[in-house]
């Protein structure tokens, strides 16, 4: 009887450990299972609906420069990804600390977005990346309320 319990315990622990390792491995590889545009859409949707965003933020941190170059291979993909990221992170940052918006210079200027080993600010995205796309009307500076923005596709 004790041998059966021991074998069962070993099998049980093996399954639990393998499942835990698989969950951690899946978290690391999610960025490769979905397109980075899909990930940016999910971030914006989660932020809008006040769902947890930590796992998506971690996935975005793990996106590599190579992923960006490969998947953002045309202007429409670039615009969709960066607009979703900008709007999603704006809401994520506000949900964590709405008081931060009182100092707009800090809110938009602080480098609080990590992607491809770099830290970016909302200003970096808006003025350094999106300004070249001439899509200023689609950012948060519009008259459209933030809650009406769903997401952008390529």
Wavefront OBJ file of the C-alpha trace (Angstrom):
o trace
v 0.000 0.000 0.000
v 2.810 2.391 0.882
v 4.535 1.595 -2.427
v 1.355 2.445 -4.357
v 1.064 5.766 -2.509
v 4.727 6.520 -3.192
v 4.365 5.745 -6.902
v 1.167 7.775 -7.077
v 2.833 10.699 -5.297
v 5.820 10.592 -7.654
v 3.542 10.468 -10.713
v 1.394 13.269 -9.316
v 4.404 15.495 -8.590
v 5.870 14.749 -12.023
v 2.628 15.812 -13.710
v 2.392 18.972 -11.573
v 6.015 19.928 -12.266
v 5.661 19.234 -16.001
v 2.443 21.237 -16.108
v 4.121 24.141 -14.270
v 7.093 24.041 -16.639
v 4.725 23.926 -19.597
v 2.771 26.965 -18.329
v 5.999 28.960 -17.919
v 7.221 27.829 -21.326
v 3.877 28.733 -22.910
v 4.055 32.208 -21.378
v 7.476 32.714 -22.960
v 6.393 31.461 -26.375
v 2.989 33.173 -26.590
v 4.624 36.033 -28.467
v 5.438 33.589 -31.225
v 2.011 31.885 -31.279
v 0.148 35.110 -32.028
v 0.999 37.927 -34.324
v 2.266 40.968 -32.523
v -0.642 42.901 -34.024
v -3.039 40.441 -32.330
v -1.158 40.950 -29.077
v -1.473 44.733 -29.388
v -5.207 44.352 -30.071
v -5.596 42.123 -27.017
v -3.736 44.649 -24.854
v -6.038 47.460 -25.936
v -9.163 45.345 -25.450
v -8.038 44.133 -22.011
v -7.175 47.677 -20.934
v -10.540 49.000 -22.165
v -12.523 46.285 -20.416
v -10.431 46.555 -17.247
v -9.203 42.981 -17.594
v -5.732 42.033 -16.301
v -2.974 43.158 -18.656
v 0.168 41.917 -16.875
v 0.584 38.781 -19.001
v 0.176 40.787 -22.220
v 2.667 43.391 -20.985
v 5.128 40.546 -20.294
v 4.589 39.139 -23.772
v 5.185 42.580 -25.280
v 8.408 42.877 -23.260
v 9.582 39.603 -24.801
v 8.962 40.694 -28.406
v 12.284 40.889 -30.181
v 13.553 43.354 -32.729
v 13.480 40.490 -35.217
v 9.744 39.922 -34.467
v 9.098 43.606 -35.090
v 10.981 43.608 -38.389
v 9.361 40.387 -39.605
v 5.760 41.088 -38.622
v 5.625 44.832 -39.139
v 6.547 44.447 -42.774
v 4.247 47.099 -44.248
v 2.820 50.484 -43.258
v -0.622 49.132 -42.333
v 0.829 46.548 -39.937
v 3.103 49.164 -38.383
v 0.251 51.639 -37.905
v -2.112 49.036 -36.419
v 0.495 47.719 -33.985
v 1.807 51.065 -32.749
v -1.621 52.744 -32.474
v -2.989 49.786 -30.498
v 0.106 49.778 -28.304
v -0.088 53.528 -27.696
v -3.779 53.488 -26.798
v -3.492 50.271 -24.780
v -0.534 51.457 -22.717
v -2.169 54.837 -22.161
v -5.092 53.079 -20.523
v -2.859 50.619 -18.637
v -0.804 53.472 -17.180
v -3.921 55.472 -16.271
v -5.549 52.454 -14.626
v -2.497 51.948 -12.413
v -2.178 55.597 -11.411
v -4.670 58.124 -12.776
v -2.920 60.882 -10.803
v 0.106 60.526 -13.064
v -1.817 62.305 -15.838
v -1.717 65.554 -13.845
v 1.936 65.892 -14.862
v 1.450 65.393 -18.579
v 5.137 65.881 -19.331
v 5.960 62.945 -17.100
v 2.941 60.908 -18.200
v 3.864 61.076 -21.878
v 7.629 61.483 -21.479
v 8.567 58.756 -18.977
v 9.976 55.648 -20.607
v 7.530 53.117 -19.176
v 6.943 50.772 -22.135
v 9.428 47.953 -22.621
v 9.660 46.236 -25.993
v 12.505 44.578 -27.896
v 14.948 45.366 -25.102
v 14.194 49.081 -25.275
v 12.216 51.381 -23.013
v 9.891 53.770 -24.808
v 7.644 56.599 -23.749
v 4.245 57.422 -25.173
v 5.950 60.468 -26.720
v 8.506 58.170 -28.409
v 5.668 56.203 -29.968
v 3.561 59.198 -30.972
v 6.240 61.603 -32.143
v 9.069 59.258 -33.092
v 7.190 56.351 -34.657
v 3.637 57.392 -35.550
v 4.293 60.968 -36.598
v 5.768 59.608 -39.803
v 2.521 57.764 -40.548
v 0.453 60.980 -40.543
v -2.218 59.344 -38.395
v -2.363 61.972 -35.656
v -6.159 61.920 -35.887
v -6.301 58.348 -34.627
v -4.431 58.913 -31.391
v -5.881 59.994 -28.091
v -5.761 63.628 -29.148
v -9.035 63.105 -31.055
v -12.473 64.203 -30.018
v -13.553 60.557 -29.956
v -13.924 59.297 -26.377
v -11.328 56.708 -25.380
v -14.016 54.098 -24.658
v -15.196 54.156 -28.275
v -11.796 53.057 -29.608
v -11.776 49.340 -30.204
v -8.588 48.459 -32.015
v -6.931 48.880 -35.354
v -6.224 46.153 -37.843
v -3.815 46.130 -40.711
l 1 2 3 4 5 6 7 8 9 10 11 12 13 14 15 16 17 18 19 20 21 22 23 24 25 26 27 28 29 30 31 32 33 34 35 36 37 38 39 40 41 42 43 44 45 46 47 48 49 50 51 52 53 54 55 56 57 58 59 60 61 62 63 64 65 66 67 68 69 70 71 72 73 74 75 76 77 78 79 80 81 82 83 84 85 86 87 88 89 90 91 92 93 94 95 96 97 98 99 100 101 102 103 104 105 106 107 108 109 110 111 112 113 114 115 116 117 118 119 120 121 122 123 124 125 126 127 128 129 130 131 132 133 134 135 136 137 138 139 140 141 142 143 144 145 146 147 148 149 150 151 152 153 154
